[in-house]
Amino acid sequence: YLASKERLQTTYEQARQKATTSLAYQQFTADAAIKLSHFDEALETYKLLVANYPGETQYSLKLADLMRSFGYQGEKFSEESAKVYLQLARIYPTNHDYKTKAGEVFADMSDFARARQVWDTILTNELGVSNTYLEIASIYWDYYQYDDAIRVVNNYRDNTGDKTALAYKMGAIYEGKNDWKQAINEYVSVLSEPGVGRDVVIKRLVQLTPRRDFAQVIARSYDLQASSNPSNWLLSLGYSEYLRSAGRETEADNFLRDQVAKRSEIEFLEAIRDVFHRERLPQDEEQALMRLTKLARDEREAMKYRLQQADFYEQRRDLTKASNIFEGLLAQYPSNLGVIQESAQFFSRAGLVDKSIALFKQSANRAQGDYRKQFTLQLAKQLEKANKLDESEKILRAWYSEHPLDNEFFSNLVAILGKANKQEALVELYQTALKQPSTSGLSGDEAKAYIINLRLAMIETLARLNRHSDVIDQYIEVINRQFDNSQFIDAAFRYAQANNQLDRFKIYYEDLSKKSFKDYRWNLVLGAIYAANGEVAKQIDQYKLALTNEPQRLDLRETLATLYTREQRYDEAVTALRRNFEIDGNNPEWLTKIAKVQIQADKPDAAVATLRDSLAKNPKVTARLLFNAGQLLAERNYTKQSFDFYKEAIALVKSKPTKEPTELEQISNYSLALLKNTNPVTTYQELRDLERKLEAIHGEADEKNYAYSTKYSIQNFLGNSFGAQVMSISSPKERLDLATRLNQSVKNINGYDTDSETDLRIILSLAENAGLTELQESLLIKMKNLSYASSANKYYNNMVTLLAFYERFAMYAKAAELLQVEKKLGRWNPPKSPESNSVNFEQAYYELISDYWHKAGMAERELATLSEYYRSRSGDATENFSPLVQRYFTLLVELNQKEEFKQIA
């Protein structure tokens, strides 16, 4: 923006003057310098930023990249760039991108020794992670370091025991070395890996085939790998795909035919069968199926492959062979229901309907229980398919006469009669079925459900016969028995609308509602019809008519109020709800619902008045009611009005602390309103004052005393949620004021008893959530100091927390200096106590401080620490191969400390 307005240079000059004291100006001047091509000035600013904030990647990466771009001017820039990348790698050891970039800088300088050293440490830290090895191998490959790339892949193979891992990458590397034989060996090994990788390798092998004698080399490589691992059938399958892709289809087909004849792996033969099917080689597919059937491992598998053979012959329209297979299966498994069903369905598809019918008859006579029902129903359907409607009807009637309440057979019988156009028989069946409830002893809901199901079955048949008016008649009968079932009304409406019966459907209920004007049910049905047709005004009229006959129905009037609200007829909605209020004995809940409508109508003053009226008419005004009233207003951002209710709620809690339960959500809502109407300091003070008042109340063990639970809710909120609220809506100055206030509140805490520790931890959590970093640090230091005299274990835990804080912000030098001070003061060696026996403070000290100096990039201080450790061990650590001693020796070499080497030799 500034550049487009030609104001960038001026603003940049102004910012440079203030950059020495402000982080924001420093960052701006650095970015602006790059935009203005003042790269030298940008470098200096970024160096300053990185020195002060070594863990901020946005500064370090820009500096490193900028330094790297200046590498052509001299190696010192590249060295600086690599140094910054390595510093980031120490700060963020799990992100190996920084080491990768550092190595690339060394490689750009042709210093492959140092590049190799950096890249190989990535592998040391991520042993066995395939993507990492692949990435490092690719980097070596990019820089034409083929031997190193091969070494990396072989290391991975040795570590995992997978001798073909990363084979495609290895093949590409060997290609780079012009070692074509080894490249082909690697590529061929990938043929056993189905998927995208194999497809890519096949494509590459096809490209290589025309060159020199590579076709023979590929064949020999396959033969060698196949003979060394004869069970690897996936390799053979992949090789056949290579031959086919190379245009050698005949050779591929012959190869697979040979495999079918001599191999016995079921999975392999299934895969070959699928290839033959894909390539439309029916004779070969048949041979593969026959081979599978012969090699089947059990009876079930043999049956599966015989059924697949039958399906194959059916697809080829060789119905004789398919029929022979089914006949053989039926002879071998005459009682197997699956075989019977598959065979019958085949005979039906093959046009051998009589055979299918005979089989189902036989099965229905043999079967028992539910199976008999299934086969009888399928027999009827086969007879229907054969257009033997009378015989199908006979079968269905026979079953239905024995089971007169079976709706499924009734539905099928109705369908058969409809298809046969036996109108009189259909009417007779229907009339008989309607009498079944009384003759079968059904009553009440069971009888109603039975009748409804009968009519629904008739609807299906009548719809198929295009008797639309009759369908609507049946729907009407169903709806009249369940007028409150919206599913039936919606289905009837959709059918009527689709078949030009909507006017008839509506008119019926319009006439019925007028004739039976005292029966509110028809008003509700008609209202539902109008609702489905989008006629909300007419739906409202029907609810009003229903209420004329059912004025006591609060639910109907509430629905009417909802419809009014939806149509933004708020005054009428309020009138309806107020009528409910009067009928319901002035129940104040209705006033709350009225207030909701008024809030939706954007009438906050009226809503407040109604809520006040509701509270006045409540026999007992509780804090919960006041909180709920405030929340209704707060949800629509009526902050001031909601705040008034929240204040009254809190005042009631203060006056009756043991009687008024207050939950965490209510404390949170009150705090948010308080923040919006005042400031963080006032809000914090209000909550703490309430907490202290509750804390002074005795009897916490009493279940009827709510003071304890409310106090706990406040403490929980302050520690876990208040800081986030402050962070989201308060200004920076307000947050700094809060930090000052919090700092003052802990000044008089000079001990580390349970209450003091609780207070400090609440404020610490608050500071962290509110982003008050300096306060967080000072609190951690205070807790560390106070806990030393209280408990060795607590002191150690607080030290660890403080060190973790410094780590989080990459302040490693500060962490190391803290450890030095604590040890010098004698605090790191706490008094002997049972708590401290599990911690070796001396060992932990050297491990931590050396690691911090290392991450801070202060090698000389790290060396001094390790030297002190080494001398303090009197040779014990050397015998135990201590990592600290090993690091000490490494540093001596890296820093060329020959004299110190001589002293310890």
N, C-alpha and C positions, 0 to 999 in steps of 0.2 A: 504493500500500500504506500509506504513512505517513498519507495523508489519510483512508483508510478507518478507521485506528486512532486518528484524532484526535491524531496525534503530529507532523504536518507543521510546525505553527507553532513548536513547541519545537525541533525539529531544525533548522528554518530559522534561528532565532535563534542557535543554537550554531554553525552553519556560517558565519554572517556574521562571527563573531569570528575565524575561521581563514582566511577567504577571501583575506586580503591576501597570504598566502604560499603558497597551494596552488591549483593550477589546478583540481583536482577539486572543491574546495569552492566556487570561483568559479562553475563550471558548475552545480553543484547549487543554489546560492543564486539564480542567475538563473532556472533552471527552476522552482524552488519559488516564487519571487516572482510569476511569472505564474500559477501554480496558485492562489496566495493572493490574486490580483488586486492585488498591490503593483507595479503596472506602472512607476511612477517608479523604484523601487529596481531593478527588473529592467533598466530602460534603462541605468542607471549601470553596473551590473555587466557588461552586454553591451558597453557602450562600452569598458570596461577590457579585456575579452577580445579585442575586435576590434583594439584598439590594440596589444596584445601579439602577437596571432596573426592578422594581416590576411588571410592566405590560407585560414583555416579557414572554409569555407562554412557549417558548422553554427552558428557564432556570428554571422557577418556577415549571413546571410539572416534569422535571427531578429531581429537588431537592425533591419535595414532594414524588415522587415514590421511590426515593432512601431512604429517611427517613422512609417511610412505610415498605420497605424491611428490615430495621434494627429494626423493632418493637419488634422482639423476644428478643433483647438485653435489652430492657427496655422501659417503657411507654413514657419516655421523647422524644424518636424518633417519636413515634406515635403522640404525642402532637404537635411536630414541624411540622410533615407532615400535620396534620389537619389544623394547623395555616396557612400554605402556601396555602392550598386549599381554605380556607375561605377568605384569602386576595385576591386571584384570583376572588372569587365570588363577592367580593365588587367592584373590578375593572371592571368586566364584569358581571353585574347583570342579563343580559338577557340569559346568558349561565348557566343553572342550573346543568351542569355536574360537576362543581367544588364543589357545595354543596353536590351533590350525593356522590362524592368521600370522602369529609370530613366526612359525616355521616357514610360511610362504615368504615373509620378509627376508629371512635368512637365505631362502632359495633364490629369491630375486637377486641377492648379492652373490650368488654362486657359492655360498657357504653351506654346502650340503651336509657337512659334518654337524654343525649346530642345528640345522633344520631337522636332520635325522634324530638328533638327541631329543628335540622337543616333540616331534611327532610320535616317536616311540613311547614317550611317557604317557601319551593318551591311551595307547594300547595296554600299558601296564595297569592303568587305573580302570580299564573297562575290559578285562579279560573275558573272552567268549561272547562279546556282543557283536553279532555278525555285521550289523550296519556300520559299526565303528571301523571294523577291519576293512570292510568294503570301501569306506570313505577314505581311509588312510592309503590303501592300495591305489585308489583312484588318483589321489594327490601325487604319489610317487610316479604314477603313470603319466600324469599331466606334465611332470617335469622330466620325463624321459629317464627316470631312475627305475628301469625295469627290474633289475635284480632285487632292489629293495621292495618293489611291489610284490614280486614272487615270494620273497622272504616273509612278508606280512601275511600273505594268504596261507603259506605253508605253516606258519606259526598258529594261525587260527585252526587249521586242520589238525595239527598236533594236539591243540588244547581241547578240541571237541571230539576227536576221534573220527570225524567225518572226512574221508579222504577225497571226496568229490565236492566239498563245500566251495561255493563261490567259483564254480567251474567256468561259467561264462566269462566272468571278469578275468580269470586266469588265462582263458583262451585268447582274449583280446590283448593281454599283456604279452603273451608269447608271439602273437602276431606282430606286435611292436618290435620284437627282437628278431623278426623274420624266422622264427623257429616254428615252421608250419606244421611239422609232424606233432610236436607237443600241443600246439594250438588245437589241431584236429582231435587229438586224444581228449582234451578238455571239453571240446564242444560235443563230442559223441557221448561223453558221460552224462551230459545234460538231457539227452534223449529219453532218459528214464524218469524225467520230472514233468508230468503233465501240467499244462498251463501256458501262460504267456511266455515264460522263459524258454520253454521248449520250442514254441512257435518261432521265437526270434533266432534260436540256434539253427533250426531247420532252414530258415531263410538264408542264414549265413553259410551253412554247408552247401546249399544249392548254388550260391554265388561262387563258392570255391571249387565246386565239382569240375567245371570245364578246364581249370588250370592244370597244367602239367599232368601228373599221374594222380591227382588228388582223389579221384573217384576210387582208385584202388587203395589209397592210403586210408580213406574213410571206411571202406569195407574191411580192411585188415584190422583197423582199430576196433570196429564193432565186434569182429570175430574174437579178438583177444579179450575184450571186456566181457563178452557173453560167455566165453569158456571159463573165465576166472570167477564168474558169478552166475552159474546157469539158472538159478532160481529167479533172477531179475527179469521177469517177463515184460515189465514196463519198458525196459531197454529195447527189447525186440519190437514191441508195438511202436515205439518212437522211431526206430530204424525204418519200419515199414512206411511210416508217415513221411520220412525223409525221402525214401525212394519214390513215393507217389508225387511229392512236391517237385522232385527233380525231373518229372515227366517220364518216369520209368514205371508206369502203372502195371504193365504185365509182370515185370520183375517183382513188384510189391505184392501183387495178387498171388503169384506162385510162392513167394516167401511165406505169406500167411497160410496158404493151403498146406504147405509143408509143416507149419507150426501146429495147425489143427490136427494133423495126422499123428504127431509125435508128442505133443504137450498134453498135460493132464490138469493144469491149474484151471479151476472153474472160472475164476475172475478173468483170466486171460482169454479163455474161450468165449466168455460172454462179450468181452471187448471186441474180439475178432468178429463175432456174430454181428455186433452193431456196425462195424466197419463194412462188412459185406452188405448189410441192409442199406447203409448210407450210399454205397457205391453201386447199388442195384445189381447185385450178383446173386440172384435167387438160388441157384444150384449150390453155390458155396455157403450161403446162409443156411440152407437146408442141411448140408453136411455138418455145419457147426452145431446146429440144434440136435441132430442125431448123436453127435459125439457127446454133447452135454447130457443128453438123456442116458446114454450108456455109462457115463462117469458119475451120475448122480450119487450123492453121498448118503441119502436116506430116501425113504418112501415119499415123503412130502416133496422133496426136491425133484424126484423123478416125475411126480404128478405135475409139478409146476412146468417142467420142460415139455412134457407131453401136451399140456394145454397150450404152451407157446407154439409147439409144432402145429397143433390144430388151428390156431389163430393164423399161423403162416400160410397154411394151405387154404384157409378161408379167404385170406387177402388175395391169394393167387387164383381164387375162384375154382380151386380143385376141391370141390365139395365132397367127392367120394373119399379121398384120403382123409379129409377132416372128419367126415362122418365115421370112418373106420376107427379113428383114434378115440372118438367119444364112445363108440360102441364098446371098444376095448376097455375104456375106463369104467363104463357102467357095469360091464361083466365082472371086472376086478373089484370094484367098490360099489356094490348095488345099494348100500345103505348110507353112502356119504352124501349129505345134503348139498355140499358145495359142488360136487361132481354132478349131481342130479340137476341142480339149478343151472350150471354152466351148459350142460348138455341140452337141456330143454330150451334155453335161450338160443343156443346155436341152431337147433332144429327149427325154431321159429324164424330166425333170420334167414336160414337156408331155404325157407319155403316149405319145409317138411312139417307143416302145422299139425297134421294128424299124429305124427310121431311125438311132437312136443306135447300135444294134448294127452296122449296116452301115457307119457312119462309123468306128467303132473297128476293124472288120475291115480296112477300107481303110487306116486309119492304121497298124495293126500290120503290115500287109504292106509298107508303104512305109518304115517307120522302121528305123533301124539302131541297134545297140549297146544302151545302157541304155534309150533311148526305146522300142525294140521291146518290151523287157520291161515297161515301164510301160503301154503301150497294150494289150499282151496281157493283163495282169492286170486292167486296167479293162474290157476286153471280157468277160472271164470274170465280173466282178462285174455287168456289165449283163445278161448272160445269166442270172445267178442272180436278179437283180431281176425279170427277165421270167419267172421260174419255169421257165426252160429249163435245168434242172439237168443233164440229160444232156449237152447241148451245152457247158455251162460246164465240166463235168467233162472232156470231150474236149479242150477248149482247154488246160486246166490239165495234163492228163496228157501232152499232146504236148510242152509246154514242159518238164515235169518229167522226161520220158524223155530229153530232150537235156541237162538240167542236174540230175542226180539228187541233187546236194548243195545245191540251192537250198531252204533251209528256209522261205523266204517262200511259195513256190509249194506246198511240202508242207503248210504250215499252211492255206492256202486250199483245197487239195484235200481235206484232212481235214475241213474245215468243210463243204464241199459234200456229201461222202459222209455226214457226220453228218446234215445237213439232209434228204438224200434217204433217210435211214434205211437205208443200204446197209451193214449191219453186217459182212457177210462180206467185202465189198470193203475196208472200213475195216481189218479185221484183216489181210487180205492185203497191203494197202499198208503197214501198220505193220511187218509181218514182213519185207517186202522192204526197207523203209528201214533196218531194223536191220542188214541184211546189207551195206549200202552201204560202211561203212568198210573191210571186208576186200576187197570187189570194186573199190573205188576207190583202194586203196592208202593209206588213212588209218590212222594208228596213234598210240599214245601220247595226249598231251593233245588233239590235234586230233580223234581218234576219240571220246574222252570228251566233248568239247564238242559234237560233232555229235549224239551219242546223247542228251545232256541236252537239247539244243534240240528234238530230235524228241519227247521225252517231254513237254516243256513245251507244245509245240504240241498234243499229244494231250490234255493237261490242259484247255486252253481248250475244245476240242470236247466232251469228256466232261462238263465243267461245264455247258455249254449244254444237254446232253442230260439233265442232272440225274442223271447216273450217279456219285453222290458217292463210293461205295466204290471205284469204278474210279479216280476222281481221286486218292484217297488212295494207292491202289496205285502210281500213276505218281509221285506225290511221294516215296513210299518208295524207288522205284528211283532217282530223282534224288538223294535224300539219301544213299543208300548209295554213290553214286559220288563225292559231295562232302560227306562227313560234317561237315566243318569250316566249311561255308558257312551262316552263321546266317541269311542272307536266305531261303534255301530252307526252312529249318526254321521260321522265323517265318511264311512264307506258308502252309506246310502246316498249322501250328497254327491260324492264323486261319480257314482254310477248314474244317478239321475242327470247330472250335468252332462255326462258323456253320451247319454242316450236320449236326449231331448225329453226328459221326464221331470225336469226341475220344477217347472210351474205346477205340475200335478202334485209333486211331493210337497211343495210349499203350501199349495191351496188346501191340501188335506188337513194339515196342521193349523192353518189359519182358520178354516171352518170349524175344526175340532175345538180350538181354543175359544171360539165364539160361542159354540153350542154348549161346551162344558166350561163356561167362563168362571166357574168357581173352582175348577181343578187347575192348580198352578203348574202341574207337571207339563202340560202342553205348551204353556208359555215358555218354560225352560227349554223344551225341545225346539220350539220355533225360534227361540233366541239363539240356540246353538246353530241352527240352519242359517240364520241371518249372519252370525259371526263367520261361518265358513264362506259365506258369499261376500264378506267384507262390508256388510251393512250394519255397522256398529250402532248407528242411531236407532234403527229398528230393534236391535238386540236390547238396547236400553229401555225402549218402550215395553218390551215383553217382560223385562225384570220388574218394571214399575207395575204392570198388570198382575204379575205373580205376587207382588207384595200387597196388592189390594186384598187378595184372598189369604195371604200368609203374613200379616203385618208383624207377627212375633218372630219371624225368621231373621235373626241377626246376620246369618251367613249370606242370605240372598241380598240383604241391603248392603253388606260390606262389598260383595261382588259388584253391585250397582255403583258404589262409590269408586271402586277401582276402574270401572268403565268410564265414569265421569272424568276421573283424573287422567286416564289415557287420552281422552278427547279434550283435555285442558279445560274442562268445565268444572273448575275448582270450587266455585261457590256451591254448586249443586252437590258435589262430593262432600263438602263440609256439612251441608244440610242433612244429607243422608246419614252421615256418621253421627251427627248430633242427635238425630232421632234414635239411633241405636243407644246412645248415651242415656237418653231419657227412659227408653224401654228397659234397659239393663240396670235399672236402679242407680243411675248416676255413677256407673262404674268409670273411674277416672282413666282406665286404659283407653277408652274411646276418645277422650280428649287428647291423649298422646298421639293417636292415629290422625286426629284432626290436625294437630300441629305438624305432622309429617306432610300432609297435603298443603298446608299453608307455607311450609318451607319450600316445597316443590314449586309453589306458585310465586316464589320470591317475595313473600310477605313475612320477613323475620319478626317485625314488631307484633303482628297478629299471632305468630307462632309462639313468641315469648309469653304473650298474655294468656294464650291457651294453656301452655305448659304451667304457668303460674296457677291458673284455675285448676288444672289437674292435680297439682301438688296440694292446693288448698282443700280439695275435696277428698284427698287421700287420708284415711284414718290415721296413718302414721307416715310422716315424711322421713325417709331414710337417705343416707348419703348415696346409696346406690341409685335411688330415683333421681337425685340431683345430678349425679354423674351421667346418667343416661340422657337426661334432658340436655345437658351440655354437649354430649357427644352428637346428638341429633343436629344441633346447630353447627358444631365444628365440622361435620362431614360436608356441609355446604359452604365452608369457609366464613361463617359468621363468627369470627374470632372473638370480638368484644362481647357479644351476647352470650356465647358459650362460656367465656371466662367468668362471667357473673355467677352462673350456676356452679361452676367448678369451685369458686371461692366459697360459696355457701356450703358445698359438700364438705370441703376441708374444714370449715369452721365447725360443722356438725361433728366431724371426726374428732376435732380437738376438744369439743365440749363433752362428747360421749365416747372417749377412745376405746373403752372396753366393750361397747355395745354395737359399734358400727364397723363391720368388716370392709376392708378396702383392698382391692386386688392390684396386681402389678400394672395391668392395662390402665386402670383408673389413675394411678399415680403418674404413669407416662403421659396420659391425656392432659392431666392438670399441669404437668411440667411444660408440655409443649405450648399450652395456652399462656402460661406464665412467661415463658421465653418470648413469645410473640408480643406480649403486652408490656414486658419490662426488659430485663437483661439477664445474662447468665449468672452474675454475682447475686442479684436479688433472688433469682430462682433457686440457686444453690442454698442460699441462706435460709429461705423459707422451708425447703425440704429438710435441712439439717435441724432447724428449730423444732419442726414437727417430730423428727426422729428422736431428739433428746427428750421431748415431752413424753413420748411413748415409752422411752427407755426408763423413765423414772417411775413408771407404773409397775407395781408388783403383781404377782399372781400369774406368771407366764404359763404355768403348767395347767391352768384352768381352761378347759375347752371353750367356755363361754366368754373368755377374755380375748377380744380381737386385737388388743394393743400390740401383742407380740407379733402376730402375723402381718399387721400393717407396718410395723417397724422393719420387719424382715423384707417386705416388699420394697420399702424405700431404700434400704441398703442394697438390695439386689439391683434396683433401678439405677442408683447412683454409680454402682460399680460396673454395670454392663451396658446401660443404654443412654444415660444422660450425656455422656461425652459425645456420642454419635449425634444426638439432637443438637448440641452446641455446635458441633462441626458443620452441620448441614444448614443452619439458619443464622448463625451469629457472625458478626464482622470480626476481622483480625484483631481490632482494638478491644472488642468485648471479650475475646478469648484471652488476650494478654491480661486484661483486668481480672478475669477469673483465675488465671495462673497466679497472679499476685495474691489474690484472696486465699487461694488454696495453700500457697506457701506460708502465709501468715497463720493459717489454721493448724499447721503442724509444728510451728516453732516451739510450742510448749510441751510437745511430746518428747520426753527425755528417757523413757523406759521402753521395754519391749515385752510387756505383759500381753495377755490375750486381747484385751480391748484395744490397746495401742496398736498392736499388729493389725487387727481388723480394720481400724480407722485408716492406717497407712495404706493398706492394700486396696481399700475402696477408692481412696484418692489417687493411688497409682494407676488403677484400672481406668478411672475417669480421665486422668491426664493422657493416657495412651490413646483412648478412644477420641479425645478432643484434639489430638495432634499437638499437645503441649510438651514438646520433646525436652526442652531444658528442665522443666519441672519434673518430668519423668526421671531424668538423670539424677537430679538432686534428691528425689525421694528414694531412689535405689541406693544412693550413697548413704543416706541417713539410715535406711533400714539395715544396711550392711554394718554400719558402725554400731547401732544400738543392739543388734542381735549378737554381737561378739561376746558381750558379757553374759548373755542369756543362755545361749546354747550353741555348741560347736557345730551341730548339724544345721541349725537355722542359719548361722553365719555362713557356712559353706554354701548352702542353697542360695542365699542372697548374693553371695559373691558370684556364683555361676550365673544368676539372673542378670547381674550388672555386666558381667563379661559378655553375655549373649546380647545385651543391649548394644554394647560397643561393636560387636561383630555385625549386628544387623545394619548398622550405619557405616560399616567398613572403617571404624576408628580403631585399627589394630594397634597402633603405637600407643594410644591412650590405654588400651586394655593391658598392654605389656607394662607400661609405667605403673598402672594400678597394682599389678602383681608385685612389682619391685617394692613399692611403698609398703604394701601389706606385710611382705616378708621382712622388710627392714624394721617395721614396728613390732615384729614378733607375733602378728595376728595370724599369719598363715600357718603357724604351728600352735593350734589352740590348746587349752588345758586338756589334760587327759580326762576322758569320760567314755562311758560305754558307747555313746552315740558316734564317736569319731573313730572307733576301731576299724570300721570298714573302709576308711578313706586313707590312702597313703598321700598325705599332703605334700611331702617332699617330692615324690615322683610326679604328682599332678602339677606341681609348680613348674618344674623344668619342661614338662611336655607342653603345657599351655603357653608359657612365655616364649619358648623357642618357636612355636608355631605362629604366634602373633608377630614376632620380629620378622619371621619368614614372609608372612602375608603382607606385612608393611613394606617389604622390599629393603629392609635394613639388615643386610647380610653380616656386617661387622658386629652389630649388637647380637645377632643370632649366634655368631661364632663365639663371642665372649661368654654368652650364656651356656653354650654347649661345652666350652672349655672348662668352665666352672663345674659343670655337672660331671664331666669326665674325671676331673681331679678329685672330686668328692667321693667317687665310687671305689677308689683304690683297686681298680682292676676287676671288680665284680661284674660290672656291666659289660666289659669286653668278653668275659667268659660266657655271658648269657646272650651275646649278640644283640644288645639293646639297639632298637631303632635310633635312639638319640645318639648313641656312639657312632653308628653307621652314618648318620647325617653329619656328625662332627667331622669324620674323616673325609666325607664328600666335600664339605665346605672348605676344609684345608686345601684340598686339591683345586677346587674352583677359584679360591682366592690366592692361590700360590703362596701359602704360608709355610715356606720351607723351614724357617727357624723353629717354628712351633712343632713341626713334624720331628725335627731333631731332638727337641726337648722331651717329647713323649716316647721317642723310640726306645 
